[in-house]
């Protein structure tokens, strides 16, 4: 070996030793502000779920059944995962002694912790990251440069595997709904009342009827059930809810929840949801009005169930309202409405995620804000898997009108097959358009995304 190569080896060895000494003095910190009590895991303990996340391949996380937001760590490796119905955010702060990873369900919780540590000068809401649903996120706590997260999907349902027979599809879909409702009912105290957020639409209607059916099948008291319908004055939902239950002889379960339109406060909604997308802000404003009024009437009520996720599963959104979409993109992209365009795509927001993975805060945040434990069975993977297995291409032949017809046909046939009840089907209407007339809603909640975004950012100025 010549002198030049010998000197090079000495220099490289010195550099390696210097870096090793620095790493030995590096102190990384993980701050877990998630709520362990918020997890509702059916088939294992919370510690076992964390071990699955940390020690098993990513696909094993699909075996964790229920609702969860999980963090696990070994050395400098951190792994995070969540179900579709739970927000989970993180932020990496820099400290002289090493990075601090802060994980929480809310942006403001991260900000408050950073302020308490004198690190808030590093903060901007856009620097926070959302753990995307159905993925394991892995980080190496190395601090500088910031590590790139590694995303590994753990839920990957197969598309189009069911036969193109609506009776078969409907029974499979509602059977999966009944199973998820059954597991949830068995997991909560038997004396607790259950409120269904109810408009008489396809999703809330099917959830109400299946919950009623499962309560009776399990020998539980159906009198625990109430169908809560928000009424802000002259909105069409109350009449629809009355008509729905009257046809089935179940009107005794209906409880209108009256509230004043003057209580609608978009500034409050933006603060509670930590978002600014107009349709979600409008929906969440109605959810806040409903939850506030239920809480005022029933101070000790805990459990609510709703139909959020049903539109996403059966692709029931007006394609013509979104210039980015065509029926081909809606049908051919797996879980487009649940996850947006997907992790790693240009349109995927690292701060907010995409699809229902982002917008579920419209449901989660209002319920959580008023102390309710909400449940949206249509967000469960077992039900989504059935929906993804529907052969939409074969059934619709890319016809938009046919796609819009499918949801009512599938769900009503499934409800009849599983429960024996003939469910009324009414035309689709958004939550925010049902509690009061659409024009009155728009006058109180104008559709101005830029203004909503500025209001959100002003919370941190």
C-alpha positions in Angstrom: 0.0 0.0 0.0 1.4 3.4 -1.0 1.6 6.3 1.4 -1.3 8.2 -0.3 -3.7 5.3 0.2 -2.5 4.8 3.8 -3.1 8.4 4.6 -6.6 8.2 3.0 -7.5 5.2 5.2 -6.3 7.0 8.4 -8.3 10.1 7.4 -11.5 8.0 6.7 -11.1 6.1 10.0 -10.8 9.4 11.9 -13.9 10.7 10.2 -15.9 7.5 11.0 -14.8 7.6 14.7 -15.7 11.3 14.9 -19.2 10.7 13.6 -19.6 7.7 15.9 -18.7 9.8 18.9 -21.2 12.5 17.9 -24.0 9.9 17.5 -23.2 8.4 20.9 -23.9 11.9 22.4 -27.1 12.4 20.3 -30.2 12.4 22.4 -33.4 12.0 20.4 -36.8 12.4 22.1 -40.3 11.1 21.2 -43.3 12.9 22.7 -46.5 10.9 22.3 -49.5 13.1 22.9 -52.0 10.6 21.4 -54.8 9.4 23.7 -54.4 5.7 24.6 -58.0 5.6 25.7 -59.1 6.7 22.3 -58.0 3.4 20.8 -60.7 0.7 20.5 -58.9 -2.5 19.5 -61.0 -5.6 19.6 -58.5 -8.5 19.3 -55.4 -7.6 21.3 -54.0 -5.3 23.9 -52.6 -1.9 23.1 -49.1 -3.1 24.0 -49.5 -6.1 21.6 -50.7 -3.8 18.9 -47.6 -1.7 19.3 -45.5 -4.8 19.1 -47.1 -5.8 15.9 -46.4 -2.3 14.5 -42.8 -2.4 15.6 -41.8 -6.0 15.0 -43.9 -7.4 12.2 -44.1 -6.5 8.5 -46.3 -3.7 7.6 -49.1 -5.9 6.3 -49.5 -7.4 9.8 -51.0 -4.1 11.0 -54.2 -5.0 9.0 -54.6 -7.7 11.7 -55.2 -5.0 14.3 -59.0 -4.9 14.4 -60.8 -1.7 15.4 -59.9 2.0 15.7 -56.3 3.0 16.5 -53.6 5.6 16.3 -50.3 3.9 17.2 -46.7 4.8 17.8 -43.9 2.4 18.5 -40.1 3.0 18.8 -36.9 1.1 19.0 -33.7 3.1 19.2 -33.8 5.7 16.5 -36.6 4.0 14.5 -40.2 5.2 15.0 -43.2 3.6 13.4 -46.7 5.1 13.3 -50.0 3.9 11.9 -53.7 4.8 12.2 -57.1 3.7 11.1 -59.2 5.9 8.7 -61.3 7.3 11.6 -58.5 8.7 13.7 -56.3 11.8 12.9 -52.6 11.4 13.8 -50.1 14.2 13.2 -46.4 14.6 13.8 -43.7 17.3 13.8 -39.9 17.0 14.0 -38.3 19.8 16.1 -34.6 20.5 16.2 -32.7 20.7 19.4 -29.0 21.0 20.0 -28.9 17.6 21.8 -31.0 15.9 19.1 -34.4 15.9 17.4 -37.7 15.8 19.2 -40.6 14.0 17.4 -44.0 15.2 18.7 -47.0 13.1 17.8 -50.6 14.2 18.5 -54.1 14.0 17.1 -54.2 17.8 16.6 -52.0 20.6 15.3 -52.7 22.9 18.2 -51.6 20.2 20.7 -48.2 20.0 18.9 -47.9 23.8 18.9 -48.7 24.0 22.6 -46.0 21.5 23.4 -43.5 23.3 21.4 -44.4 26.6 23.2 -43.9 24.9 26.5 -40.4 23.8 25.4 -39.4 27.2 23.9 -39.4 25.6 20.4 -42.4 27.3 18.9 -40.2 29.6 16.7 -39.7 26.5 14.5 -43.4 25.9 14.0 -45.7 26.5 11.1 -48.9 24.5 10.6 -47.7 23.4 7.2 -44.6 21.8 8.8 -46.8 19.3 10.6 -47.4 15.9 8.9 -50.5 13.7 8.8 -50.0 9.9 9.1 -51.9 8.7 6.0 -54.6 6.1 6.8 -53.8 2.5 5.8 -50.0 3.0 5.9 -47.1 2.4 8.3 -44.9 5.5 8.5 -41.3 4.9 9.5 -38.9 7.6 10.6 -35.2 7.5 11.6 -34.5 10.1 14.2 -31.4 11.5 12.8 -32.3 15.2 12.9 -30.1 16.9 10.3 -30.8 16.6 7.5 -34.5 15.9 8.2 -35.3 12.2 7.6 -37.6 11.3 4.8 -40.5 9.1 6.1 -41.0 5.7 4.5 -44.6 4.8 3.7 -45.6 1.1 3.5 -49.2 0.2 2.8 -50.8 -2.3 5.2 -54.3 -2.4 3.6 -54.6 -3.2 0.0 -58.0 -4.7 -1.0 -58.5 -6.3 -4.3 -60.7 -4.5 -6.9 -63.6 -6.0 -8.8 -63.6 -9.6 -7.5 -67.3 -9.9 -6.7 -69.9 -11.1 -9.3 -71.9 -8.4 -11.0 -75.0 -9.4 -9.1 -76.5 -6.6 -7.0 -78.3 -9.0 -4.6 -75.0 -10.7 -3.8 -73.1 -7.4 -3.5 -75.7 -5.9 -1.3 -75.8 -8.8 1.1 -72.0 -8.9 1.3 -71.8 -5.2 2.0 -74.5 -5.0 4.6 -73.4 -8.2 6.3 -70.0 -6.6 6.7 -71.8 -3.5 8.2 -73.8 -5.7 10.6 -70.6 -7.5 11.8 -68.8 -4.2 12.5 -71.8 -2.8 14.3 -72.1 -6.0 16.3 -68.5 -5.9 17.4 -68.9 -2.3 18.4 -72.0 -2.9 20.4 -70.4 -5.8 22.3 -67.5 -3.6 23.2 -69.4 -0.8 24.9 -71.2 -0.9 28.2 -74.6 -2.6 27.9 -76.6 0.1 29.6 -75.2 3.0 27.5 -77.7 4.7 25.1 -76.7 5.0 21.5 -77.4 8.0 19.3 -77.5 7.7 15.5 -76.8 10.9 13.6 -79.7 10.5 11.3 -81.0 12.2 8.2 -83.0 9.4 6.7 -80.5 9.2 3.8 -79.0 6.0 2.6 -76.0 5.9 4.8 -77.5 7.0 8.1 -80.7 5.1 7.3 -78.8 1.8 6.8 -76.7 2.4 9.9 -79.8 3.0 12.0 -81.7 -0.1 10.7 -78.7 -2.4 11.0 -78.0 -1.1 14.5 -81.6 -1.7 15.4 -81.5 -5.2 13.9 -78.2 -6.2 15.6 -79.4 -4.9 19.0 -82.4 -7.2 18.8 -80.4 -10.1 17.4 -77.9 -9.9 20.3 -80.7 -9.7 22.9 -79.9 -6.1 23.8 -82.6 -3.5 24.5 -83.4 -1.5 21.3 -84.9 1.2 23.5 -81.3 2.3 24.0 -81.4 3.7 20.4 -82.3 7.2 19.3 -82.2 8.7 15.9 -81.0 12.3 16.3 -82.0 14.6 13.4 -80.6 18.2 13.3 -83.3 20.8 12.6 -82.1 24.4 12.0 -85.5 25.4 10.6 -87.3 24.5 7.4 -84.6 22.1 6.3 -85.6 19.0 4.3 -83.9 16.4 6.5 -86.5 16.4 9.3 -89.4 15.6 6.9 -87.2 12.9 5.3 -86.4 11.4 8.6 -90.0 11.3 9.6 -91.0 9.7 6.3 -88.2 7.1 6.6 -89.2 5.9 10.0 -92.9 6.1 9.5 -92.7 3.7 6.6 -91.1 1.2 8.9 -93.2 1.8 11.9 -90.2 3.0 13.9 -91.1 6.7 14.4 -90.8 6.3 18.2 -87.0 6.3 17.8 -86.9 9.7 16.2 -85.7 12.7 18.3 -85.4 16.0 16.4 -82.6 18.2 17.7 -83.6 21.8 17.1 -80.9 24.5 17.1 -80.8 28.1 16.0 -79.0 29.0 12.7 -77.4 31.9 14.7 -75.2 29.3 16.5 -73.4 28.4 13.3 -69.9 29.8 13.5 -67.5 29.0 10.8 -64.6 30.5 12.8 -65.3 27.9 15.5 -65.5 25.2 13.0 -62.1 26.1 11.4 -60.5 26.1 14.9 -62.1 22.7 15.9 -61.4 20.9 12.6 -58.0 22.6 11.8 -58.9 22.6 8.1 -60.3 25.0 5.5 -61.9 22.9 2.7 -65.4 24.5 2.2 -67.5 21.4 1.9 -65.9 19.8 4.9 -66.2 23.1 6.9 -69.9 23.3 6.0 -70.5 19.7 7.1 -68.5 20.1 10.3 -70.4 23.2 11.2 -73.6 21.2 11.1 -72.0 18.4 13.1 -71.0 21.0 15.7 -74.5 22.3 15.9 -75.9 18.7 16.3 -73.3 17.6 18.9 -73.6 20.9 20.9 -77.4 20.5 21.1 -77.3 16.8 22.1 -74.7 17.6 24.8 -76.9 20.4 26.2 -79.9 18.0 26.3 -78.0 14.9 27.5 -74.9 15.9 29.6 -74.0 12.3 30.2 -74.4 10.8 26.7 -71.3 9.1 25.3 -71.8 7.1 22.2 -72.8 8.2 18.7 -72.8 6.3 15.4 -73.1 7.7 11.9 -72.9 6.8 8.2 -69.7 8.8 7.3 -67.7 6.8 4.7 -70.7 5.4 2.9 -70.5 7.9 0.0 -66.8 7.2 -0.4 -67.3 3.4 -0.4 -69.9 3.4 -3.2 -68.4 6.4 -5.1 -71.5 8.5 -4.7 -70.2 12.1 -5.2 -71.2 14.4 -8.1 -68.3 13.9 -10.5 -69.3 17.0 -12.5 -68.6 19.2 -9.5 -64.9 18.4 -9.5 -63.1 19.3 -12.7 -60.2 16.9 -11.7 -62.4 13.9 -11.9 -63.9 11.7 -14.6 -65.8 8.5 -14.1 -62.8 6.6 -15.3 -60.6 8.1 -12.6 -63.2 7.4 -10.0 -63.7 3.8 -10.9 -60.2 2.8 -11.9 -58.2 4.3 -8.9 -58.4 2.1 -5.8 -59.9 3.9 -2.7 -59.7 7.3 -4.5 -62.4 8.8 -2.3 -60.9 7.3 0.9 -57.2 8.3 0.3 -57.2 10.9 -2.5 -54.8 10.4 -5.3 -52.5 8.4 -3.0 -49.3 8.7 -1.0 -46.4 9.8 -3.1 -48.5 11.6 -5.7 -48.1 15.3 -6.5 -51.6 16.1 -5.3 -51.2 14.2 -2.0 -50.9 16.7 0.9 -48.3 15.8 3.4 -49.9 18.1 5.9 -53.4 16.8 5.5 -53.3 13.5 3.6 -56.1 13.1 1.1 -59.7 12.0 0.6 -61.6 10.8 3.7 -58.2 10.2 5.3 -58.1 14.0 5.5 -61.7 15.0 5.7 -62.8 12.6 8.4 -62.0 15.4 10.9 -65.4 16.9 9.8 -66.9 14.0 11.9 -64.2 13.2 14.4 -63.4 16.7 15.6 -67.0 17.9 16.4 -67.8 14.7 18.3 -64.5 14.7 20.2 -64.9 18.4 21.0 -68.1 17.8 22.8 -67.0 14.6 24.6 -68.6 12.0 22.5 -67.1 8.7 21.4 -68.1 8.4 17.7 -68.2 5.4 15.5 -68.4 5.3 11.7 -68.7 1.7 10.7 -68.4 2.4 7.0 -64.8 3.4 7.5 -63.8 -0.1 8.7 -61.4 -2.0 6.3 -63.7 -5.0 6.1 -66.5 -2.9 4.7 -64.2 -1.0 2.4 -62.8 -4.3 1.1 -66.3 -5.4 0.0 -66.9 -2.0 -1.7 -63.6 -2.2 -3.5 -64.5 -5.7 -4.7 -67.6 -4.4 -6.5 -67.1 -4.7 -10.3 -68.0 -1.1 -11.0 -66.7 -1.2 -14.6 -68.7 -4.2 -15.5 -71.9 -2.9 -13.9 -71.7 0.7 -15.1 -69.9 0.5 -18.4 -68.6 3.9 -17.4 -72.1 5.4 -17.4 -72.2 8.2 -14.8 -76.0 8.0 -14.2 -75.7 4.2 -13.6 -73.0 4.8 -11.1 -75.2 7.3 -9.2 -78.1 4.7 -9.1 -76.0 1.9 -7.7 -75.7 3.0 -4.1 -79.4 3.0 -3.3 -79.8 -0.3 -5.1 -76.9 -2.1 -3.3 -77.7 -0.8 0.2 -81.5 -1.3 0.1 -81.1 -4.8 -1.3 -78.5 -5.6 1.3 -80.6 -4.2 4.2 -83.6 -6.3 3.0 -81.4 -9.5 2.8 -79.8 -9.1 6.2 -82.5 -7.5 8.3 -85.7 -8.2 6.4 -86.6 -4.5 6.5 -87.5 -2.6 3.3 -85.4 0.6 3.5 -86.8 3.7 1.9 -84.3 5.3 -0.5 -84.4 9.1 -1.1 -82.2 11.2 -3.4 -78.7 12.1 -2.2 -78.3 15.3 -0.2 -75.3 16.6 1.7 -75.5 16.9 5.5 -75.1 20.7 5.2 -78.0 21.0 2.8 -80.5 19.1 4.9 -80.6 20.9 8.3 -81.8 24.2 6.7 -82.5 25.3 3.2 -79.4 25.3 0.9 -79.6 29.0 0.2 -79.9 29.8 3.9 -76.9 27.6 4.5 -74.8 29.3 1.8 -75.6 32.8 3.2 -74.3 31.8 6.6 -71.4 29.6 5.4 -70.1 31.1 2.1 -67.9 29.0 -0.1 -64.6 30.8 0.1 -61.6 28.5 0.5 -59.0 31.3 0.5 -60.8 33.1 3.4 -61.1 29.9 5.3 -57.4 29.1 4.9 -56.5 32.6 6.0 -58.7 32.3 9.1 -56.9 29.0 9.9 -53.4 30.4 9.5 -54.4 33.4 11.6 -54.6 31.1 14.6 -50.8 30.8 14.6 -49.8 34.4 13.8 
